[in-house]
Amino acid sequence: MKMNKLLVGLLTSVTLVAGSAQAAELSVVSGDTGNGLAFLQSQLDKFEEQTGHTVTVVPMPSSTTDQFGQYRLWLAAGNTDIDVYTTDVIWAPQLADQFLDLTEAAAGVVDQHFPSIIESQTVDGRLVAVPAFTDAPALFYRTDLLEKYNKEVPTTWVEMTATAQEIMDAERAAGNPDMWGFVFQGNAYEGLTCDALEWVKSYGGGQIVEADGTISINNEQAAKAIEMAASWIGTISPEGNLAYMEEESRGVWQLGNAVFHRNWPYAYSLGNGDDSPVKGKFDVAPLPAGEGPDARSAATLGGWNYAVSKYSQDPDAAIELALFLASPEVQKERAINQSNLPTIEALYEDADVLAASPFMANWKEIFQNAVPRPSAPTKTNYNEVSSLFWSAVHNTLSGNGSASENLELLEADLADLKGDAW
C-alpha cells in the first residue's frame, strides 16, 4: 500500500523546507548497534542519494548516561565535527543553548506530531530537536508458559512476582536450570531511573521531583516499591541483573530464559526475528500496578530526537538531515522494521504499519500511562538528580541499606542540590 496523501504531502514539505544547494560532508552521532545501526545506515544511503550530501556515523556507547557526558564535552568545546545529535527526550532543557532553533524549518510538519512530544523538545519557545520516535516500555511475557501453567497476565507487581516465582520453580524442576522469573534494567545508569520511576509511580509514590519543583521521593509508598524490587534480586531475578542494561536483559529474555521482561518496543521486533528462540511465544501488556490508594500502571516516557549543533559548519544541510531522519517516510519504515513508535499520529492509522506491527495497538494504552522523568522542573540539574536517584535505588537493590534509609539520604542530597531553586 502506498503512503497516504497526507504523508506524501508532509514529506514533500520537508524537502521544500530545507534545501541545501551545495553538497556537504555531515556527521551524525548514534548509539545504535546491530539492526538499529543497519537501519540508520540504510536511511542515510537514501539521504545521500537524494541530496548529494555525505554522512558519517559517529558511534557512541550504548549507555545514555555515557552519551550525555560525551555530548556535554563536545558542545562545551564548540566541536565543529558533529553536525546532528541524537538526543534523549529528557535532554532538551539541558542542552538547548547548544542547538539551533528548528521552529521555522519544521513549521510544515510540526503539527503532525503528538503535541506533548513537540512540547518536550521546546525550550523557551525554541524547538531544539525534531522527534524521531517515541517510547514507552511494556511487560513482555511468555504466552506459552502462562498457558502451560494456566496463569493470567499479571496486572499488579505482587501478581507478577508470584507468577514469576511459580513458573520459574516449575521450569527448573522440569530440567531448565537457566530459567528466571523476571529480568529488567538494574545497572546504575539512566535506565534504572526509568525502571524505578515506574515502580515508585505505580505505588503512588510520586515522580521523584514534582512539576512544581517539590522533592517528593522520601515517602512510604516509594520505599515499598523499591523494597519490592529489591526482593527480586536473587529470587526471581539473577544477581547479575544488577549489571543489566537493555541489551543484557533482552539477551536473557530472547534466549528463552525468563518468564517476564521489562523493555522498550524495539525488543518486540527482535524477539520475533527468525533467529529468536521466543519467536511467536510472547506478547506485551501494560506494566503492572503497585499497591495502595493511588496504585496504577506507569511507564516512563522515552523517545529520541534529532538536534542540530549550533557549531555545525553546514547548518542548512544539517537541518535537512535532521528533518529527513524525523520525516514521515523514515518514521514509517522505522515503525515497520524496528518496532519504534512514531511521533506522527497519522502513522498509527497506516495500514502498512499496522500490518507489520499489529502490537502497536497494544501500546496505545501503555502510551496513555506514560510518566515523564523530572527533567522539566530540575532543568540543568536533571542529570545529577537522576544519578542520585539511581544510586539510591541501586544501593537498595544491592542490599546496601534499606529503601527508607536510602530515600531519606536522597532527599537530603536533592535538597542540597536544589538550594533556593532548581
N, C-alpha and C positions, 0 to 999 in steps of 0.2 A: 504494500500500500504506500502511495506517495505521501510525503509530508503534506499536511493540510495547508490551505492557502494562507492561513494566519501565520503559520510558522515560516512559510516561504517569504512572506512579506517582512517578517521580523528579521530573517536572515539577510534579506536584501538591504534592509535599513542599516544593519550592522556594517555591511560592506560600504554603504554610502557614507555613514558617519565618519569612518576612519579610513582614509585612503592615503597611503604614503607613496609619493611619486617616485621615489628613488629606493633601490634595493638596499636593505640594511642587514647588518650582522647582529643578531639579537641573542640573548640568553634568557632562560627561564629556570628557576630552581625548582626541584621536585624531590620529595621524599619517597616517591613511588618506587616499587620494586616489582619484579616478575610481570604478571599480567598487566598491572597498573602502568608500569613503565612502558611496556609494549604498546598499550593503548595510546598513551600520551604521544609516543613517537609516531604512531600511525596518523594521528591528527596533525602533528607538526609537519609531517610529509605533505599532507594536503595543503596546509597553510603555505608552505614553501612553494608548492606548485602553483597555487593561486596568486601569490603576491610577488614572487621573486626574491623574497627575503630568505635568509638562512637563520636557523635557530639551533643553538646548542643547549642541551640539557645539563644543568649543573646539579649533580647528585647531592642529596642531603641525607643525614642519618634518619632512621625511621622514627626515633623518639621526637615528638613535637616539642618537648622541652629543650632538647639539644638544638633543634631547628631554630627555635625562637632566639636562643642565645647567640647563634651564629648570625641571624638576621640583624640583631642589635649591633653586633660588632661591625658588620659590613656597612650598615646605614650610618652609624656614628662616624665612620671613617669616610663617608661620602663616596663609597665604592661605585665607580662608573662601569664596572664589568658586568653587573647584574642589571637587567632591564625589567624583568617581570618576576614578581614573587608570588608563590602560592601561600596563602595565608589562612590560618585557622579563624573560625568565626569570632573567637574571643580577642583577637589581636588588634582589631581596628582602633580602639581607643588608645592603645599603647604606641602604635606606630604611625598614626595618622599624619603627623607632621612631616614624615619622610616620604609620603606617597603623593602622587599627583591627584588632583580632583577630577574624577571621571564623570561628573554630573552632566556636563554638556555632551560629551562624547557618547554617553549611554542613554541619552534622552529618548531615543526611538524605541528602546526595549525595556527600560526600567520598570514600566507599568505592568509588564507581563510576569514579573517575578512576585513571589509572595511578599507582601508589604513588610512583614516583620523581619524578613531576611535583609531586604534593602535597608530597613531601619538599623539593623545591627551593624551595617557597614557604612553608615552615615555618621560622621562626627562633626559637630558644629556646622551642619548644613553642607558638608563636603562628602561626596561619595568617594571613599578612599579605596574601594575594591568592588569588583563585579562578581556576583555569585556564580560558582561553577556547579556545585551540587550541595544539597543539604543532607543532614544525617540525624538519625535518632536510633539508638540501639534497641534491640529486642532480646527476648528469651528464645534461644534456639533449643528445640527439644527433639529427642528421638521418638518419632511416631511409632516405629516398630517396637521399641522397648516399652513404651507406655501401653501399647495394645497388648503386648505379650503378658504384662503383669496387671492388665485391667485397671490402669490408672488414668485419671483425668489430668488435663493440662492444669498445673497449679496456678492459682490466682493470687496466692499470698506467699511470702517468703517462708513462712512456717510450713506450709504445704509442700513447697519446693524442697525444703531441707529434708522433710520426712520421706518424700517420694524418692529423692536422690539417694538417700541412705539405703532404703529398702531395695531398690533396683540394683544399686552398686553391690550390696552384700550378696544378693541372689546371683548376679552375674559372676562374681568372684567364686562363689561356691560351685558354680557350674563350670568353672575352669578358665575364667577370664581374669587373671590377676591384675591386668593393666587397667581395668575399668574404674573410673572415678565418677562421682555424682555430679559435680559442678566445677567448671573452670571459668575464670574471669581474669580481669586485668589487675594484678595485685602488686606490681612493681611500684617503687616510689617515684612516680612521674605524673604528668598531667592526666594520663589515663585513669589512674587511681582516684584523682579528684572527681572525674566523671562518674565512675562506679560508685564511689562513696556518697557523692551528692544524691544519687538515685536512692541509695539505702536511706539516707537521712530524710530526704523529702518524702519518701514513701511511708515513713513512720510519723510524718507530721512534725519533723524536727527543723523545718525551715530551710534556708538556702545559703547558709554559712554567714553571709552578709546580705541583708535585705536591700530592697531597691532604694530605701531612704538612707542607706549607709549604716543602719543599726547592725552591730555584731550579735548574731543570734545563735551561734553554733553550740554554746555551752548550755545544753538543756537535756532533760531526762530522756526525751524521745530520741534525740540524736545519739545519745550514749547507748540506748537499747539497740538501735540499728547497727552501730559499729560493733558492739559486743556480739550481736547475731552473726555478723560476717566473720569475726574472729573465731567463732565456734566451728566454722567450716574448715579452717586450716588443720590438716592432719586427720580430718574425719571424712568429709565428702570431697574435699579439695586437697591436692598434694601439697606437701611443704614447699615444693618448688614453685607453686603458684605465687609465692611472694616475690618471684622474679619475672613473672609473666607480663608481657605486653600483649598487644592484639594478636600478633602473629604466633607467639608461643602458645597462647591459649587456643587459637584456631588450629594449630598443629595437632594438639592433643585431641580436640574435638573431631577434626576431619579424619583422623586415623581411626575413629570409631571408639575412642577410649573415654568418652564422657556422655552422661545422660543429658545434662543441660549445659548450656554455654551462653554467656552474655557477650554479644559483639554487635558491630555495626553492619549495615546492609551489604557491604562488599563481600562479607563472608558467605552470603547466601549463594551467589553465583559460583563461587569457588567450591562450596560444599556440594554443588550439583554438577561439577565438572566430570567429564568422562573418567578421569583417573581418581575420583574421590570414593573412598570406601563407604561413605554415608550418602551417596547419591540416591535420591528418592526415598530416603529413610528419615527425613526430618521436616520440621515446619517451624514457624515462628509465631510468637504471641507477645502481647504487651508484657513488660517486666512486672513481676509480682508486686502486690501491695504489702505494706507493713501491717502493724497493729496499732490501735489507738484511735481516738475520736477523729483525727484528721488523716487517717490512712488512705493511701491512694497509690496507683501506679505512677511512676515517674521515670522519664527518660531524658537524659542530658541532651540538650540541643547541640548538635555539631554541624559540621559543614566546612567547605573550603571555597576559597575565592581567589581572584587574581588581581593583584595590585601592581601599579607601575611606579618604579623608583623615580623620585624627582631628580636623581643624579644620572638617569639614562641619557646617553648621548644621541639617541634616536627616539625621542618621546612619541612622535606620531606613529612610527612603526610599532613601538612597544604597546601603545594603546590599541592599535589594530590587532596585535597578537592577543592581548588580554580579552578584547571583545570577541574575537574568534573562539577562544577556548571556553568562553562563557555563553556562546551562542546557542540558539535552539537546536541547530543541527548537531553540534557536538554534545550537548546535554542529552539529546535523544539517543545518540549512539552510546553515550556513557551509560545511560539507563538500561539499554538493551544488553550491552556487552559486559558492563561492570557492576550492574545492580545498584548503581548510585542513584539516590533520589533527586529528581530535577527540582530546581527552584522556580521553574516556569510552569505555571498552573495548567496551561493548555496541554502539556505533555502527559498529565495524569489521565487524559481522555484520549490519548493517541492509541489507535488500535495496535500498531506495531509494538509499542512499549508494553502494553498490557498483555499482548500475546507472548512476548519474550519473558516478561517479568510479572506474571499474574499476582505474585506475592505482594506487589506494591499496593494492592487494595488493602492488604492487612496492615500496611504501615500508616494508613490514614489515621486510625485510632491511636497508634503509637505516637505519631507526629502531634496529635492533639494533646498528648500528655507531656510534651517536651518542656523541659525546665532549663532556663538559661543559667549559665555559670555567672557568678557575680562580677563580671568584668566591667559592666557599666558603672555600678556605684563605686568600685575601687580604682577605676581608671588605670593610671600608670603603675599603681601598686598591685595590680591583679596577679602578676606572675609570682610575687613574693607571698601574697595571700594564699594562692594555690599551693605553693611549695610548703608553707607552714601547715596547711590543712592536710595535704597528702602525707607529710612526715608524721603528723599526729596519728593519722589513721594507720599508716604502715607500722608505727611503733605498737599500736594496739593489736594489729593482726599478728605481729611477731611475738606477742607476749611480753612486750616491754612496757608495762604499766597498763592500767585499766582504761577503758574509754572515758570514764568520768574524770580520772586524773589527767589524762592527756588533753581532753577538751577544756579543762579548766586552765591548763598551761597555755593552750592555743588561744583562748580568749584573751589572756593577759598579753601574749605576744602580738595579737592583732590590735589590741588597744594601743600598745606602744607604737605600732606601725602607723595607725590611724592618726594619732595625735589629736589636733583640733579638727582635722578634716582629712578626707582622703585626697 
